[in-house]
Amino acid sequence: MSMINMKYIIASAAYSLLGIFILLLCFVIVEKISPENLWKEIVEKQNKALAIMAAGFMIAMALIISSAIHG
């Protein structure tokens, strides 16, 4: 494997980890500003509507972050 390919692999891994970190940070911020504990509502109370909303948020943030990182 040449050094050029290894450089791209390392950059891709670094950007992936950065994107995951930013996504988790955004979820924590939304968790803090929401009136209810989202994780407790989803896991313990089985709130399907809130789970769908959280999934939509995660997908939207992932698209925004990936576009920002990769241009």
PDB file of N, CA, C and O in Angstrom:
ATOM      1  N   MET A   1       0.858  -1.174   0.000  1.00  0.00           N
ATOM      2  CA  MET A   1       0.000   0.000   0.000  1.00  0.00           C
ATOM      3  C   MET A   1       0.902   1.234   0.000  1.00  0.00           C
ATOM      4  O   MET A   1       1.809   1.335   0.827  1.00  0.00           O
ATOM      5  N   SER A   2       0.672   2.135  -0.882  1.00  0.00           N
ATOM      6  CA  SER A   2       1.514   3.318  -0.982  1.00  0.00           C
ATOM      7  C   SER A   2       1.142   4.335   0.093  1.00  0.00           C
ATOM      8  O   SER A   2       0.089   4.246   0.725  1.00  0.00           O
ATOM      9  N   MET A   3       2.031   5.297   0.280  1.00  0.00           N
ATOM     10  CA  MET A   3       1.813   6.325   1.297  1.00  0.00           C
ATOM     11  C   MET A   3       0.621   7.224   0.964  1.00  0.00           C
ATOM     12  O   MET A   3      -0.044   7.730   1.868  1.00  0.00           O
ATOM     13  N   ILE A   4       0.353   7.420  -0.307  1.00  0.00           N
ATOM     14  CA  ILE A   4      -0.786   8.263  -0.699  1.00  0.00           C
ATOM     15  C   ILE A   4      -2.092   7.630  -0.225  1.00  0.00           C
ATOM     16  O   ILE A   4      -2.956   8.315   0.321  1.00  0.00           O
ATOM     17  N   ASN A   5      -2.230   6.351  -0.431  1.00  0.00           N
ATOM     18  CA  ASN A   5      -3.451   5.674  -0.003  1.00  0.00           C
ATOM     19  C   ASN A   5      -3.576   5.674   1.513  1.00  0.00           C
ATOM     20  O   ASN A   5      -4.675   5.844   2.041  1.00  0.00           O
ATOM     21  N   MET A   6      -2.459   5.484   2.224  1.00  0.00           N
ATOM     22  CA  MET A   6      -2.496   5.472   3.682  1.00  0.00           C
ATOM     23  C   MET A   6      -2.879   6.858   4.212  1.00  0.00           C
ATOM     24  O   MET A   6      -3.581   6.956   5.218  1.00  0.00           O
ATOM     25  N   LYS A   7      -2.433   7.917   3.558  1.00  0.00           N
ATOM     26  CA  LYS A   7      -2.775   9.276   3.966  1.00  0.00           C
ATOM     27  C   LYS A   7      -4.281   9.490   3.873  1.00  0.00           C
ATOM     28  O   LYS A   7      -4.883  10.091   4.763  1.00  0.00           O
ATOM     29  N   TYR A   8      -4.884   9.000   2.801  1.00  0.00           N
ATOM     30  CA  TYR A   8      -6.326   9.156   2.630  1.00  0.00           C
ATOM     31  C   TYR A   8      -7.106   8.321   3.646  1.00  0.00           C
ATOM     32  O   TYR A   8      -8.156   8.748   4.125  1.00  0.00           O
ATOM     33  N   ILE A   9      -6.609   7.166   3.965  1.00  0.00           N
ATOM     34  CA  ILE A   9      -7.274   6.303   4.954  1.00  0.00           C
ATOM     35  C   ILE A   9      -7.232   6.951   6.332  1.00  0.00           C
ATOM     36  O   ILE A   9      -8.235   6.961   7.045  1.00  0.00           O
ATOM     37  N   ILE A  10      -6.085   7.487   6.708  1.00  0.00           N
ATOM     38  CA  ILE A  10      -5.953   8.146   8.008  1.00  0.00           C
ATOM     39  C   ILE A  10      -6.827   9.396   8.060  1.00  0.00           C
ATOM     40  O   ILE A  10      -7.489   9.645   9.068  1.00  0.00           O
ATOM     41  N   ALA A  11      -6.837  10.182   6.986  1.00  0.00           N
ATOM     42  CA  ALA A  11      -7.674  11.383   6.948  1.00  0.00           C
ATOM     43  C   ALA A  11      -9.156  11.017   7.045  1.00  0.00           C
ATOM     44  O   ALA A  11      -9.916  11.684   7.747  1.00  0.00           O
ATOM     45  N   SER A  12      -9.560   9.981   6.356  1.00  0.00           N
ATOM     46  CA  SER A  12     -10.957   9.551   6.395  1.00  0.00           C
ATOM     47  C   SER A  12     -11.343   9.098   7.800  1.00  0.00           C
ATOM     48  O   SER A  12     -12.432   9.424   8.275  1.00  0.00           O
ATOM     49  N   ALA A  13     -10.473   8.356   8.467  1.00  0.00           N
ATOM     50  CA  ALA A  13     -10.748   7.905   9.835  1.00  0.00           C
ATOM     51  C   ALA A  13     -10.824   9.096  10.786  1.00  0.00           C
ATOM     52  O   ALA A  13     -11.699   9.153  11.650  1.00  0.00           O
ATOM     53  N   ALA A  14      -9.907  10.044  10.625  1.00  0.00           N
ATOM     54  CA  ALA A  14      -9.906  11.223  11.498  1.00  0.00           C
ATOM     55  C   ALA A  14     -11.175  12.042  11.301  1.00  0.00           C
ATOM     56  O   ALA A  14     -11.779  12.482  12.279  1.00  0.00           O
ATOM     57  N   TYR A  15     -11.588  12.253  10.056  1.00  0.00           N
ATOM     58  CA  TYR A  15     -12.810  13.013   9.794  1.00  0.00           C
ATOM     59  C   TYR A  15     -14.047  12.260  10.285  1.00  0.00           C
ATOM     60  O   TYR A  15     -15.007  12.880  10.743  1.00  0.00           O
ATOM     61  N   SER A  16     -14.031  10.947  10.193  1.00  0.00           N
ATOM     62  CA  SER A  16     -15.154  10.156  10.700  1.00  0.00           C
ATOM     63  C   SER A  16     -15.286  10.316  12.206  1.00  0.00           C
ATOM     64  O   SER A  16     -16.387  10.520  12.718  1.00  0.00           O
ATOM     65  N   LEU A  17     -14.167  10.224  12.918  1.00  0.00           N
ATOM     66  CA  LEU A  17     -14.196  10.384  14.374  1.00  0.00           C
ATOM     67  C   LEU A  17     -14.621  11.801  14.760  1.00  0.00           C
ATOM     68  O   LEU A  17     -15.368  11.986  15.722  1.00  0.00           O
ATOM     69  N   LEU A  18     -14.149  12.798  14.015  1.00  0.00           N
ATOM     70  CA  LEU A  18     -14.548  14.177  14.269  1.00  0.00           C
ATOM     71  C   LEU A  18     -16.057  14.348  14.065  1.00  0.00           C
ATOM     72  O   LEU A  18     -16.725  14.998  14.869  1.00  0.00           O
ATOM     73  N   GLY A  19     -16.586  13.768  12.997  1.00  0.00           N
ATOM     74  CA  GLY A  19     -18.017  13.847  12.729  1.00  0.00           C
ATOM     75  C   GLY A  19     -18.849  13.183  13.803  1.00  0.00           C
ATOM     76  O   GLY A  19     -19.883  13.714  14.207  1.00  0.00           O
ATOM     77  N   ILE A  20     -18.405  12.017  14.273  1.00  0.00           N
ATOM     78  CA  ILE A  20     -19.132  11.315  15.340  1.00  0.00           C
ATOM     79  C   ILE A  20     -19.109  12.131  16.625  1.00  0.00           C
ATOM     80  O   ILE A  20     -20.117  12.228  17.325  1.00  0.00           O
ATOM     81  N   PHE A  21     -17.958  12.716  16.932  1.00  0.00           N
ATOM     82  CA  PHE A  21     -17.843  13.550  18.136  1.00  0.00           C
ATOM     83  C   PHE A  21     -18.793  14.745  18.061  1.00  0.00           C
ATOM     84  O   PHE A  21     -19.492  15.043  19.029  1.00  0.00           O
ATOM     85  N   ILE A  22     -18.822  15.423  16.926  1.00  0.00           N
ATOM     86  CA  ILE A  22     -19.699  16.584  16.763  1.00  0.00           C
ATOM     87  C   ILE A  22     -21.165  16.167  16.853  1.00  0.00           C
ATOM     88  O   ILE A  22     -21.976  16.877  17.447  1.00  0.00           O
ATOM     89  N   LEU A  23     -21.507  15.029  16.271  1.00  0.00           N
ATOM     90  CA  LEU A  23     -22.883  14.535  16.322  1.00  0.00           C
ATOM     91  C   LEU A  23     -23.303  14.241  17.761  1.00  0.00           C
ATOM     92  O   LEU A  23     -24.405  14.605  18.171  1.00  0.00           O
ATOM     93  N   LEU A  24     -22.441  13.593  18.519  1.00  0.00           N
ATOM     94  CA  LEU A  24     -22.761  13.309  19.917  1.00  0.00           C
ATOM     95  C   LEU A  24     -22.860  14.596  20.734  1.00  0.00           C
ATOM     96  O   LEU A  24     -23.714  14.713  21.613  1.00  0.00           O
ATOM     97  N   LEU A  25     -21.990  15.555  20.444  1.00  0.00           N
ATOM     98  CA  LEU A  25     -22.043  16.831  21.134  1.00  0.00           C
ATOM     99  C   LEU A  25     -23.374  17.538  20.863  1.00  0.00           C
ATOM    100  O   LEU A  25     -23.972  18.107  21.777  1.00  0.00           O
ATOM    101  N   CYS A  26     -23.833  17.503  19.624  1.00  0.00           N
ATOM    102  CA  CYS A  26     -25.124  18.113  19.276  1.00  0.00           C
ATOM    103  C   CYS A  26     -26.266  17.422  20.005  1.00  0.00           C
ATOM    104  O   CYS A  26     -27.194  18.086  20.466  1.00  0.00           O
ATOM    105  N   PHE A  27     -26.213  16.097  20.115  1.00  0.00           N
ATOM    106  CA  PHE A  27     -27.269  15.372  20.820  1.00  0.00           C
ATOM    107  C   PHE A  27     -27.280  15.745  22.302  1.00  0.00           C
ATOM    108  O   PHE A  27     -28.346  15.911  22.894  1.00  0.00           O
ATOM    109  N   VAL A  28     -26.100  15.876  22.897  1.00  0.00           N
ATOM    110  CA  VAL A  28     -26.016  16.260  24.316  1.00  0.00           C
ATOM    111  C   VAL A  28     -26.594  17.660  24.516  1.00  0.00           C
ATOM    112  O   VAL A  28     -27.296  17.906  25.497  1.00  0.00           O
ATOM    113  N   ILE A  29     -26.304  18.578  23.594  1.00  0.00           N
ATOM    114  CA  ILE A  29     -26.843  19.938  23.703  1.00  0.00           C
ATOM    115  C   ILE A  29     -28.365  19.920  23.621  1.00  0.00           C
ATOM    116  O   ILE A  29     -29.034  20.591  24.407  1.00  0.00           O
ATOM    117  N   VAL A  30     -28.916  19.161  22.679  1.00  0.00           N
ATOM    118  CA  VAL A  30     -30.379  19.054  22.559  1.00  0.00           C
ATOM    119  C   VAL A  30     -30.957  18.404  23.809  1.00  0.00           C
ATOM    120  O   VAL A  30     -32.024  18.801  24.276  1.00  0.00           O
ATOM    121  N   GLU A  31     -30.270  17.419  24.349  1.00  0.00           N
ATOM    122  CA  GLU A  31     -30.708  16.749  25.575  1.00  0.00           C
ATOM    123  C   GLU A  31     -30.773  17.748  26.732  1.00  0.00           C
ATOM    124  O   GLU A  31     -31.702  17.705  27.538  1.00  0.00           O
ATOM    125  N   LYS A  32     -29.802  18.633  26.815  1.00  0.00           N
ATOM    126  CA  LYS A  32     -29.747  19.602  27.916  1.00  0.00           C
ATOM    127  C   LYS A  32     -30.818  20.686  27.795  1.00  0.00           C
ATOM    128  O   LYS A  32     -31.346  21.144  28.808  1.00  0.00           O
ATOM    129  N   ILE A  33     -31.142  21.098  26.574  1.00  0.00           N
ATOM    130  CA  ILE A  33     -32.115  22.191  26.430  1.00  0.00           C
ATOM    131  C   ILE A  33     -33.565  21.708  26.362  1.00  0.00           C
ATOM    132  O   ILE A  33     -34.491  22.517  26.424  1.00  0.00           O
ATOM    133  N   SER A  34     -33.763  20.404  26.237  1.00  0.00           N
ATOM    134  CA  SER A  34     -35.130  19.886  26.180  1.00  0.00           C
ATOM    135  C   SER A  34     -35.706  19.790  27.595  1.00  0.00           C
ATOM    136  O   SER A  34     -34.968  19.568  28.555  1.00  0.00           O
ATOM    137  N   PRO A  35     -37.022  19.957  27.721  1.00  0.00           N
ATOM    138  CA  PRO A  35     -37.632  19.943  29.059  1.00  0.00           C
ATOM    139  C   PRO A  35     -37.646  18.558  29.710  1.00  0.00           C
ATOM    140  O   PRO A  35     -37.664  18.457  30.937  1.00  0.00           O
ATOM    141  N   GLU A  36     -37.638  17.521  28.928  1.00  0.00           N
ATOM    142  CA  GLU A  36     -37.653  16.153  29.458  1.00  0.00           C
ATOM    143  C   GLU A  36     -36.327  15.473  29.151  1.00  0.00           C
ATOM    144  O   GLU A  36     -35.588  15.911  28.268  1.00  0.00           O
ATOM    145  N   ASN A  37     -36.026  14.407  29.875  1.00  0.00           N
ATOM    146  CA  ASN A  37     -34.851  13.599  29.613  1.00  0.00           C
ATOM    147  C   ASN A  37     -35.168  12.700  28.418  1.00  0.00           C
ATOM    148  O   ASN A  37     -35.927  11.739  28.545  1.00  0.00           O
ATOM    149  N   LEU A  38     -34.586  13.012  27.258  1.00  0.00           N
ATOM    150  CA  LEU A  38     -34.915  12.292  26.025  1.00  0.00           C
ATOM    151  C   LEU A  38     -34.594  10.803  26.129  1.00  0.00           C
ATOM    152  O   LEU A  38     -35.405   9.958  25.749  1.00  0.00           O
ATOM    153  N   TRP A  39     -33.419  10.491  26.642  1.00  0.00           N
ATOM    154  CA  TRP A  39     -32.999   9.090  26.703  1.00  0.00           C
ATOM    155  C   TRP A  39     -33.939   8.284  27.599  1.00  0.00           C
ATOM    156  O   TRP A  39     -34.310   7.162  27.253  1.00  0.00           O
ATOM    157  N   LYS A  40     -34.324   8.840  28.737  1.00  0.00           N
ATOM    158  CA  LYS A  40     -35.244   8.162  29.657  1.00  0.00           C
ATOM    159  C   LYS A  40     -36.608   7.967  29.009  1.00  0.00           C
ATOM    160  O   LYS A  40     -37.216   6.903  29.134  1.00  0.00           O
ATOM    161  N   GLU A  41     -37.086   8.996  28.318  1.00  0.00           N
ATOM    162  CA  GLU A  41     -38.379   8.903  27.630  1.00  0.00           C
ATOM    163  C   GLU A  41     -38.365   7.802  26.570  1.00  0.00           C
ATOM    164  O   GLU A  41     -39.325   7.042  26.444  1.00  0.00           O
ATOM    165  N   ILE A  42     -37.282   7.722  25.817  1.00  0.00           N
ATOM    166  CA  ILE A  42     -37.207   6.744  24.726  1.00  0.00           C
ATOM    167  C   ILE A  42     -37.033   5.334  25.260  1.00  0.00           C
ATOM    168  O   ILE A  42     -37.732   4.416  24.831  1.00  0.00           O
ATOM    169  N   VAL A  43     -36.103   5.154  26.194  1.00  0.00           N
ATOM    170  CA  VAL A  43     -35.763   3.805  26.659  1.00  0.00           C
ATOM    171  C   VAL A  43     -36.768   3.273  27.672  1.00  0.00           C
ATOM    172  O   VAL A  43     -37.270   2.160  27.517  1.00  0.00           O
ATOM    173  N   GLU A  44     -37.064   4.049  28.703  1.00  0.00           N
ATOM    174  CA  GLU A  44     -37.916   3.536  29.776  1.00  0.00           C
ATOM    175  C   GLU A  44     -39.407   3.632  29.473  1.00  0.00           C
ATOM    176  O   GLU A  44     -40.166   2.710  29.774  1.00  0.00           O
ATOM    177  N   LYS A  45     -39.828   4.748  28.878  1.00  0.00           N
ATOM    178  CA  LYS A  45     -41.256   4.951  28.622  1.00  0.00           C
ATOM    179  C   LYS A  45     -41.671   4.529  27.217  1.00  0.00           C
ATOM    180  O   LYS A  45     -42.847   4.624  26.868  1.00  0.00           O
ATOM    181  N   GLN A  46     -40.708   4.058  26.394  1.00  0.00           N
ATOM    182  CA  GLN A  46     -40.982   3.540  25.049  1.00  0.00           C
ATOM    183  C   GLN A  46     -41.720   4.561  24.175  1.00  0.00           C
ATOM    184  O   GLN A  46     -42.649   4.206  23.451  1.00  0.00           O
ATOM    185  N   ASN A  47     -41.308   5.810  24.245  1.00  0.00           N
ATOM    186  CA  ASN A  47     -41.945   6.882  23.472  1.00  0.00           C
ATOM    187  C   ASN A  47     -41.455   6.802  22.016  1.00  0.00           C
ATOM    188  O   ASN A  47     -40.371   7.283  21.688  1.00  0.00           O
ATOM    189  N   LYS A  48     -42.260   6.195  21.169  1.00  0.00           N
ATOM    190  CA  LYS A  48     -41.876   5.963  19.770  1.00  0.00           C
ATOM    191  C   LYS A  48     -41.797   7.258  18.970  1.00  0.00           C
ATOM    192  O   LYS A  48     -40.922   7.404  18.117  1.00  0.00           O
ATOM    193  N   ALA A  49     -42.696   8.193  19.235  1.00  0.00           N
ATOM    194  CA  ALA A  49     -42.676   9.467  18.509  1.00  0.00           C
ATOM    195  C   ALA A  49     -41.387  10.235  18.800  1.00  0.00           C
ATOM    196  O   ALA A  49     -40.791  10.815  17.893  1.00  0.00           O
ATOM    197  N   LEU A  50     -40.967  10.238  20.033  1.00  0.00           N
ATOM    198  CA  LEU A  50     -39.729  10.913  20.399  1.00  0.00           C
ATOM    199  C   LEU A  50     -38.523  10.191  19.810  1.00  0.00           C
ATOM    200  O   LEU A  50     -37.545  10.834  19.427  1.00  0.00           O
ATOM    201  N   ALA A  51     -38.579   8.877  19.734  1.00  0.00           N
ATOM    202  CA  ALA A  51     -37.486   8.106  19.126  1.00  0.00           C
ATOM    203  C   ALA A  51     -37.363   8.431  17.637  1.00  0.00           C
ATOM    204  O   ALA A  51     -36.255   8.559  17.115  1.00  0.00           O
ATOM    205  N   ILE A  52     -38.490   8.562  16.965  1.00  0.00           N
ATOM    206  CA  ILE A  52     -38.472   8.923  15.539  1.00  0.00           C
ATOM    207  C   ILE A  52     -37.929  10.336  15.367  1.00  0.00           C
ATOM    208  O   ILE A  52     -37.158  10.593  14.443  1.00  0.00           O
ATOM    209  N   MET A  53     -38.321  11.251  16.242  1.00  0.00           N
ATOM    210  CA  MET A  53     -37.814  12.615  16.182  1.00  0.00           C
ATOM    211  C   MET A  53     -36.308  12.646  16.413  1.00  0.00           C
ATOM    212  O   MET A  53     -35.591  13.361  15.713  1.00  0.00           O
ATOM    213  N   ALA A  54     -35.823  11.887  17.379  1.00  0.00           N
ATOM    214  CA  ALA A  54     -34.390  11.838  17.671  1.00  0.00           C
ATOM    215  C   ALA A  54     -33.621  11.225  16.500  1.00  0.00           C
ATOM    216  O   ALA A  54     -32.524  11.678  16.174  1.00  0.00           O
ATOM    217  N   ALA A  55     -34.188  10.203  15.872  1.00  0.00           N
ATOM    218  CA  ALA A  55     -33.541   9.594  14.710  1.00  0.00           C
ATOM    219  C   ALA A  55     -33.464  10.585  13.552  1.00  0.00           C
ATOM    220  O   ALA A  55     -32.439  10.674  12.876  1.00  0.00           O
ATOM    221  N   GLY A  56     -34.545  11.329  13.322  1.00  0.00           N
ATOM    222  CA  GLY A  56     -34.536  12.347  12.277  1.00  0.00           C
ATOM    223  C   GLY A  56     -33.506  13.426  12.552  1.00  0.00           C
ATOM    224  O   GLY A  56     -32.820  13.886  11.639  1.00  0.00           O
ATOM    225  N   PHE A  57     -33.397  13.832  13.816  1.00  0.00           N
ATOM    226  CA  PHE A  57     -32.394  14.818  14.198  1.00  0.00           C
ATOM    227  C   PHE A  57     -30.989  14.292  13.924  1.00  0.00           C
ATOM    228  O   PHE A  57     -30.151  15.007  13.375  1.00  0.00           O
ATOM    229  N   MET A  58     -30.733  13.048  14.305  1.00  0.00           N
ATOM    230  CA  MET A  58     -29.399  12.464  14.105  1.00  0.00           C
ATOM    231  C   MET A  58     -29.066  12.358  12.614  1.00  0.00           C
ATOM    232  O   MET A  58     -27.932  12.629  12.218  1.00  0.00           O
ATOM    233  N   ILE A  59     -30.018  11.977  11.798  1.00  0.00           N
ATOM    234  CA  ILE A  59     -29.778  11.880  10.354  1.00  0.00           C
ATOM    235  C   ILE A  59     -29.511  13.253   9.763  1.00  0.00           C
ATOM    236  O   ILE A  59     -28.589  13.425   8.966  1.00  0.00           O
ATOM    237  N   ALA A  60     -30.321  14.232  10.156  1.00  0.00           N
ATOM    238  CA  ALA A  60     -30.132  15.585   9.635  1.00  0.00           C
ATOM    239  C   ALA A  60     -28.780  16.152  10.047  1.00  0.00           C
ATOM    240  O   ALA A  60     -28.080  16.741   9.224  1.00  0.00           O
ATOM    241  N   MET A  61     -28.408  15.981  11.305  1.00  0.00           N
ATOM    242  CA  MET A  61     -27.113  16.483  11.770  1.00  0.00           C
ATOM    243  C   MET A  61     -25.970  15.749  11.079  1.00  0.00           C
ATOM    244  O   MET A  61     -24.953  16.363  10.759  1.00  0.00           O
ATOM    245  N   ALA A  62     -26.117  14.457  10.846  1.00  0.00           N
ATOM    246  CA  ALA A  62     -25.072  13.694  10.160  1.00  0.00           C
ATOM    247  C   ALA A  62     -24.870  14.208   8.733  1.00  0.00           C
ATOM    248  O   ALA A  62     -23.737  14.313   8.262  1.00  0.00           O
ATOM    249  N   LEU A  63     -25.961  14.526   8.055  1.00  0.00           N
ATOM    250  CA  LEU A  63     -25.847  15.071   6.694  1.00  0.00           C
ATOM    251  C   LEU A  63     -25.168  16.443   6.699  1.00  0.00           C
ATOM    252  O   LEU A  63     -24.331  16.732   5.843  1.00  0.00           O
ATOM    253  N   ILE A  64     -25.529  17.273   7.657  1.00  0.00           N
ATOM    254  CA  ILE A  64     -24.924  18.602   7.754  1.00  0.00           C
ATOM    255  C   ILE A  64     -23.436  18.501   8.078  1.00  0.00           C
ATOM    256  O   ILE A  64     -22.620  19.193   7.469  1.00  0.00           O
ATOM    257  N   ILE A  65     -23.084  17.653   9.023  1.00  0.00           N
ATOM    258  CA  ILE A  65     -21.683  17.503   9.413  1.00  0.00           C
ATOM    259  C   ILE A  65     -20.861  16.923   8.284  1.00  0.00           C
ATOM    260  O   ILE A  65     -19.750  17.387   8.026  1.00  0.00           O
ATOM    261  N   SER A  66     -21.396  15.900   7.595  1.00  0.00           N
ATOM    262  CA  SER A  66     -20.635  15.297   6.501  1.00  0.00           C
ATOM    263  C   SER A  66     -20.439  16.279   5.353  1.00  0.00           C
ATOM    264  O   SER A  66     -19.386  16.291   4.716  1.00  0.00           O
ATOM    265  N   SER A  67     -21.444  17.095   5.090  1.00  0.00           N
ATOM    266  CA  SER A  67     -21.292  18.118   4.040  1.00  0.00           C
ATOM    267  C   SER A  67     -20.269  19.171   4.430  1.00  0.00           C
ATOM    268  O   SER A  67     -19.493  19.631   3.593  1.00  0.00           O
ATOM    269  N   ALA A  68     -20.269  19.551   5.700  1.00  0.00           N
ATOM    270  CA  ALA A  68     -19.319  20.564   6.169  1.00  0.00           C
ATOM    271  C   ALA A  68     -17.880  20.032   6.150  1.00  0.00           C
ATOM    272  O   ALA A  68     -16.953  20.773   5.822  1.00  0.00           O
ATOM    273  N   ILE A  69     -17.692  18.774   6.493  1.00  0.00           N
ATOM    274  CA  ILE A  69     -16.345  18.209   6.554  1.00  0.00           C
ATOM    275  C   ILE A  69     -15.803  17.928   5.162  1.00  0.00           C
ATOM    276  O   ILE A  69     -14.653  18.252   4.866  1.00  0.00           O
ATOM    277  N   HIS A  70     -16.613  17.334   4.312  1.00  0.00           N
ATOM    278  CA  HIS A  70     -16.123  16.908   2.993  1.00  0.00           C
ATOM    279  C   HIS A  70     -16.385  17.922   1.896  1.00  0.00           C
ATOM    280  O   HIS A  70     -15.976  17.721   0.753  1.00  0.00           O
ATOM    281  N   GLY A  71     -17.046  18.982   2.224  1.00  0.00           N
ATOM    282  CA  GLY A  71     -17.253  20.055   1.237  1.00  0.00           C
ATOM    283  C   GLY A  71     -18.296  19.723   0.287  1.00  0.00           C
ATOM    284  O   GLY A  71     -18.593  20.517  -0.606  1.00  0.00           O
TER     285      GLY A  71
END
